[in-house]
Structures are given as structure tokens and as C-alpha cells.
Amino acid sequence: MPRLTPRSKELLTESMRQSMREAVIEMLREKKLEEITIAAIAKRLKISSVTIYNYYRTRDLLIQDTFRATREHVLRKLREAAATTAEPEEKLHALAEIVFNDFDAHRYLFMARFSTPPTDEAGKNEAQKQFQDVLAVFTGIIREGIVSGDFRVISPENTAMMMLGAIMGINRHCLFGWAEMTIEERLDNFTTVLIGGLLTRGV
């Protein structure tokens, strides 16, 4: 049997870890976060607990990596949308759509995160960094719109913060049943109120 190259080993490791992260996400549809154990994940994947421990030393590390990987996946999609040649208004609409769609697709994962935010410094720092990375994407597009003359001259950083705050607030209300809005309704409100307020045309 041919030996695996370092790259092949790396891909295999990531594939195994991804299957474990996906198992966590699936199980959150059925169980509370504290009810998900290494033994339960192993049973779901039909592997031994020892196999999981070969990739994650503790259950908490697996849970944290699931949150991290999900956030990074969203960030990649946001950066790809920001790098297109679309108009700044269209880019902001695309970013909001990505966040709304991803939130609904992983609603149980986000519910678990809201219920049990990271308490260790490493977890807090990583979550803060990824939030700042998302904020930077929104800020960059708003700055682009100001330079092109499509948007009003306003603080890009503060405006991006308000946009993200609005998105997170709407999503949280929908998540906990405080409001019932489809993705299309959320997007329409976001476009009308927040993006519409930036536009210079017609002013």
C-alpha cells in the first residue's frame, strides 16, 4: 500500500474533523449542547471514541472547533462576495443575504453559542477576531461606496457596526421566537432601511 504524502495526511485529517463537526451540528437539532458527548458523537459516526480523541483531546475542543469552522466558512463567503465587481449597494445586499441564510442553516448551532458563550480567553479572543474580520468586510464596502459617490459621506466603521448589530438583533429575535420573519422579509427591511439610508441618489 503506498504511503500517504504529508498533503494527503492533512486532507484526511481535515476530512475526519469535518465529519465530526458535522455530527455535532446535526446532533444540536436533537439535543442540548451539554447533552452531546464524545461517546454520542462516536455512536453517530459509527466509530470509536478513541478515534475522536486522536483528533480532539477533549469534547470542548471539538465544540469550539465546530463554532470556529462555521464562522470561517461564513467569512470566506463574505470575502468572496466583497471581491466581486458588483456595485457597493449590491455587495451589501449580498453580504446580508449570506449572513441571514447561514444563520438559518445553522440556527441550532447559533442557539447553542448564544446559550454558552466562550468563557476562556482564547475562545473570547478568537470570537472577537472573527467578528472584527466580518466588520472589516462590511466597512470596506461602505468605504468603497463613499469613494465612488454612491453612499453618503459617513463613518464607515460606525455604519458597519450598526449594520451588523441590526442583522444580529433581527436574527436573535427570530431564533428565540420573539419575531417571525422570513429571510426575504429580513433582507427587504435591511435593504430599505439600512442600505437605502446610505444611498446618495435622489437626495
C-alpha positions as CSV (number, residue, x, y, z in Angstrom):
1,M,0.0,0.0,0.0
2,P,1.5,3.4,-1.0
3,R,2.4,5.7,1.8
4,L,0.4,8.9,2.3
5,T,2.1,12.1,1.4
6,P,2.1,14.9,4.1
7,R,-0.6,16.7,2.0
8,S,-2.7,13.6,1.8
9,K,-2.5,13.1,5.5
10,E,-3.5,16.7,6.0
11,L,-6.6,16.3,3.8
12,L,-7.5,13.1,5.5
13,T,-7.3,14.7,8.9
14,E,-9.4,17.7,7.9
15,S,-12.0,15.3,6.3
16,M,-12.2,13.4,9.6
17,R,-12.5,16.5,11.6
18,Q,-15.2,17.9,9.3
19,S,-17.3,14.8,9.7
20,M,-17.1,15.2,13.5
21,R,-18.0,18.9,13.3
22,E,-21.0,18.0,11.0
23,A,-22.1,15.4,13.5
24,V,-22.1,18.0,16.3
25,I,-24.2,20.3,14.1
26,E,-26.7,17.5,13.3
27,M,-27.0,16.5,16.9
28,L,-27.8,20.0,18.0
29,R,-31.1,19.7,16.2
30,E,-32.0,16.9,18.7
31,K,-30.1,17.6,21.9
32,K,-28.9,20.5,24.1
33,L,-25.2,21.2,23.8
34,E,-24.4,19.8,27.3
35,E,-26.0,16.5,26.3
36,I,-23.6,16.0,23.4
37,T,-20.8,13.7,24.5
38,I,-17.8,12.2,22.7
39,A,-19.5,8.8,23.1
40,A,-22.7,10.0,21.5
41,I,-20.7,11.6,18.6
42,A,-18.8,8.4,18.1
43,K,-22.0,6.4,18.0
44,R,-23.5,8.8,15.4
45,L,-20.4,8.4,13.2
46,K,-20.1,4.6,13.9
47,I,-16.5,5.0,15.1
48,S,-14.8,4.5,18.4
49,S,-14.4,7.3,21.0
50,V,-10.7,6.7,20.8
51,T,-10.7,7.7,17.1
52,I,-12.3,11.1,18.1
53,Y,-9.7,11.6,20.8
54,N,-7.0,11.1,18.2
55,Y,-8.2,14.4,16.6
56,Y,-9.6,16.3,19.6
57,R,-8.2,15.9,23.1
58,T,-11.4,17.0,24.7
59,R,-15.1,17.4,23.8
60,D,-14.9,21.1,24.4
61,L,-12.1,21.4,21.8
62,L,-14.3,19.7,19.2
63,I,-17.3,22.0,20.1
64,Q,-15.0,25.1,19.9
65,D,-13.6,23.9,16.5
66,T,-17.2,23.5,15.2
67,F,-18.0,27.1,16.0
68,R,-14.7,28.3,14.6
69,A,-15.1,26.4,11.3
70,T,-18.6,27.6,10.8
71,R,-17.6,31.2,11.3
72,E,-14.7,30.9,9.0
73,H,-16.9,29.4,6.3
74,V,-19.2,32.4,6.5
75,L,-16.2,34.8,6.4
76,R,-14.9,33.2,3.3
77,K,-18.2,33.6,1.5
78,L,-18.4,37.2,2.6
79,R,-15.0,38.0,1.3
80,E,-15.8,36.3,-2.0
81,A,-18.9,38.5,-2.3
82,A,-17.0,41.6,-1.4
83,A,-14.3,40.8,-4.1
84,T,-16.8,40.8,-7.0
85,T,-17.2,43.7,-9.5
86,A,-20.8,44.4,-8.3
87,E,-21.9,47.9,-7.1
88,P,-21.4,48.6,-3.4
89,E,-25.1,48.6,-2.9
90,E,-25.4,45.1,-4.4
91,K,-22.4,43.9,-2.4
92,L,-24.0,44.9,0.9
93,H,-27.2,43.2,-0.1
94,A,-25.2,40.0,-0.9
95,L,-23.4,40.1,2.4
96,A,-26.7,40.4,4.3
97,E,-28.2,37.6,2.4
98,I,-25.2,35.4,3.2
99,V,-25.5,36.1,6.9
100,F,-29.2,35.6,7.0
101,N,-29.1,32.3,5.1
102,D,-26.2,30.9,7.1
103,F,-27.8,31.8,10.3
104,D,-31.0,30.0,9.4
105,A,-29.0,27.0,8.1
106,H,-27.1,26.7,11.4
107,R,-29.7,28.1,13.8
108,Y,-29.3,25.4,16.4
109,L,-25.5,25.9,16.4
110,F,-26.0,29.7,17.0
111,M,-28.6,29.0,19.7
112,A,-26.1,26.9,21.5
113,R,-23.4,29.6,21.1
114,F,-25.8,32.3,22.5
115,S,-26.6,30.0,25.4
116,T,-23.0,29.1,26.2
117,P,-20.6,31.9,25.0
118,P,-16.9,31.2,25.3
119,T,-15.5,31.8,28.8
120,D,-11.8,31.1,28.3
121,E,-9.6,33.9,27.0
122,A,-8.6,32.0,23.8
123,G,-12.2,31.4,22.9
124,K,-13.2,35.0,23.6
125,N,-10.2,36.4,21.6
126,E,-11.0,34.2,18.6
127,A,-14.7,35.1,18.6
128,Q,-13.7,38.8,18.8
129,K,-11.2,38.5,16.0
130,Q,-13.7,36.8,13.7
131,F,-16.3,39.5,14.4
132,Q,-13.7,42.2,13.6
133,D,-12.9,40.3,10.4
134,V,-16.6,40.4,9.3
135,L,-16.9,44.0,10.4
136,A,-13.9,44.8,8.2
137,V,-15.6,43.3,5.1
138,F,-18.7,45.5,5.7
139,T,-16.5,48.5,6.4
140,G,-14.5,48.1,3.2
141,I,-17.6,48.0,1.0
142,I,-19.1,51.1,2.7
143,R,-15.8,52.9,2.2
144,E,-15.9,51.8,-1.4
145,G,-19.4,53.2,-1.8
146,I,-18.4,56.6,-0.3
147,V,-15.4,56.9,-2.6
148,S,-17.5,56.1,-5.7
149,G,-20.1,58.6,-4.7
150,D,-22.9,56.0,-4.3
151,F,-23.0,56.4,-0.5
152,R,-23.3,59.4,1.8
153,V,-20.1,60.5,3.5
154,I,-20.5,58.9,6.9
155,S,-18.2,56.9,9.2
156,P,-17.7,53.5,7.5
157,E,-16.8,51.8,10.8
158,N,-19.7,53.1,12.8
159,T,-22.2,52.3,9.9
160,A,-20.8,48.8,9.5
161,M,-21.2,48.2,13.3
162,M,-24.8,49.4,13.1
163,M,-25.5,47.1,10.2
164,L,-24.0,44.1,11.9
165,G,-25.8,44.9,15.1
166,A,-29.1,45.1,13.2
167,I,-28.5,41.8,11.5
168,M,-27.6,40.0,14.7
169,G,-30.5,41.6,16.5
170,I,-33.0,40.5,13.9
171,N,-31.6,37.0,13.7
172,R,-31.7,36.6,17.5
173,H,-35.3,37.7,17.6
174,C,-36.2,35.1,15.0
175,L,-34.1,32.5,16.7
176,F,-35.8,32.7,20.0
177,G,-39.3,33.2,18.6
178,W,-39.6,36.9,19.5
179,A,-40.3,37.7,15.9
180,E,-41.4,35.7,12.8
181,M,-39.7,37.0,9.6
182,T,-38.6,35.1,6.5
183,I,-35.1,35.6,5.1
184,E,-36.8,37.6,2.3
185,E,-38.6,39.9,4.8
186,R,-35.4,40.5,6.8
187,L,-33.5,41.2,3.6
188,D,-36.1,43.6,2.4
189,N,-36.1,45.6,5.7
190,F,-32.3,45.6,5.7
191,T,-32.1,46.9,2.1
192,T,-34.9,49.5,2.6
193,V,-33.8,51.0,5.9
194,L,-30.0,50.4,6.2
195,I,-28.8,50.3,2.6
196,G,-31.4,52.8,1.4
197,G,-30.2,55.3,4.1
198,L,-26.7,55.2,2.6
199,L,-27.6,56.0,-1.0
200,T,-27.0,59.5,-2.4
201,R,-29.2,59.2,-5.4
202,G,-32.4,61.0,-5.1
203,V,-31.1,63.1,-2.2
